Amino acid sequence: MPAQAFVIAILAGLIMITAFSIYTAFGPPSKELADPFEMHED
């Protein structure tokens, strides 16, 4: 039983990190992200 709780906790953490990453990349915070390739065009 303790092993199941540990696995569930790890999976929940991974899902939360993935959801936060997707939100940061495509949600409202993405407007503040800078594109380094666009900034340094010659």
C-alpha angles and dihedrals in degrees: 000000000000089000090057092052090050093051092047091050092051092048092048090051092050092049091050092050091048093048092048091049092051091047091050093047099045107015131079094294089063090077089072095051115108125220106222092197092055092046095055103044114143 
